[in-house]
Structures are given as C-alpha cells and as structure tokens.
C-alpha cells in the first residue's frame, strides 16, 4: 500500500502500469512456452489440469502474447527498453551470484 501511495504521488502511475503490463505479458509468454516444452519433454507426466485443445490454445495464447508485447514495445519504446534493460541486468546478476 505504501508503494502504491508513493507511485500515485509521483505522478508516474501511467508508466508504472505500463511496466506492470510488460511484466504480465512476459509471464504469459514464458508460461505458454513452459506448457509446450513440458508437454513435449514429459508427455506421460500426470497432470491435475489438462489444457483444452492442446496445442492449439497454448500456441494461440503465445501468439497473442508476442503480438501484444511487440505492440507495447512499438508504442512505449522508451519504457520497453527500460524494462528489457532491467530484465537483462537481473539475468546478468543472477548468472553472477547464483551458485548451483
């Protein structure tokens, strides 16, 4: 709540919402890729929920996610580059500090 109030008072709520949309789209894309890869890698794995009309629905959702992410990048290029930069920095820090 405190972070939300600070965001509102900063006058940058629109930009914060756009960044959260980038995050949501990234999660949608990653989850659809994970569903497709897991079904191919472990087809006999027991699943409590099966995606209806597999692989059509995950591929359609993946396509919509990629198109939406691309449109967001086109119309919000500066914020998109900031988001990609934060992702790259996070990945680099993960590779540096994560020990197996």
C-alpha positions in Angstrom: 0.0 0.0 0.0 2.8 2.4 0.8 4.5 1.7 -2.5 1.1 2.3 -4.3 0.7 5.7 -2.5 4.2 6.7 -3.4 3.5 5.7 -7.0 0.3 7.8 -7.0 2.1 10.8 -5.6 4.9 10.6 -8.0 2.6 11.3 -10.9 4.0 8.4 -12.9 1.2 5.9 -12.4 0.7 5.5 -16.1 4.3 4.5 -16.6 4.1 2.1 -13.6 1.0 0.4 -15.1 2.7 0.1 -18.5 5.7 -1.6 -16.8 3.4 -4.0 -15.0 1.8 -4.8 -18.3 5.2 -5.7 -19.7 5.8 -8.0 -16.8 2.4 -9.7 -17.2 2.9 -10.2 -20.9 6.4 -11.6 -20.2 4.9 -14.1 -17.7 2.2 -15.1 -20.2 4.8 -15.8 -22.9 7.0 -17.7 -20.5 4.2 -19.8 -19.2 2.9 -20.8 -22.6 6.5 -21.8 -23.7 6.8 -23.8 -20.5 3.5 -25.6 -21.1 4.5 -26.5 -24.6 8.0 -27.6 -23.6 6.9 -29.6 -20.6 4.2 -31.5 -22.7 6.8 -32.4 -25.3 9.5 -33.3 -22.7 7.3 -35.2 -20.3 4.2 -36.4 -22.2 3.4 -39.2 -19.7 3.6 -36.9 -16.6 0.4 -37.0 -14.5 -1.4 -33.6 -14.7 -4.2 -32.4 -12.5 -5.2 -29.9 -15.2 -5.0 -30.6 -18.9 -5.1 -27.6 -21.3 -8.1 -28.0 -23.6 -7.4 -28.3 -27.3 -3.7 -28.7 -26.7 -1.5 -27.5 -28.6 -3.9 -25.0 -30.3 -4.8 -22.9 -27.2 -1.3 -22.5 -25.9 0.0 -21.6 -29.4 -2.8 -19.1 -29.8 -2.1 -17.6 -26.3 1.6 -17.5 -27.1 1.0 -15.7 -30.4 -1.3 -13.2 -28.8 1.2 -12.6 -26.0 4.0 -12.0 -28.5 1.9 -9.7 -30.7 0.8 -7.7 -27.6 4.4 -7.4 -26.3 5.6 -6.2 -29.7 2.8 -3.6 -29.9 3.6 -2.4 -26.4 7.3 -2.1 -27.4 6.3 -0.1 -30.5 4.0 2.3 -28.7 6.1 2.6 -25.5 9.6 2.2 -26.8 11.4 4.1 -24.0 9.7 2.2 -21.2 10.1 -1.1 -23.1 13.8 -0.5 -23.4 13.9 0.3 -19.7 12.0 -3.0 -19.0 14.3 -5.0 -21.2 17.3 -3.4 -19.5 16.1 -4.3 -16.1 15.5 -7.9 -17.3 19.0 -8.2 -18.7 20.6 -6.7 -15.6 18.6 -9.1 -13.4 19.7 -12.0 -15.6 23.3 -11.0 -15.5 23.2 -10.6 -11.7 21.5 -14.0 -11.4 24.3 -15.6 -13.5 27.0 -14.0 -11.5 25.6 -14.7 -8.0 23.7 -18.0 -8.4 25.7 -21.0 -7.3 24.5 -24.5 -8.1 
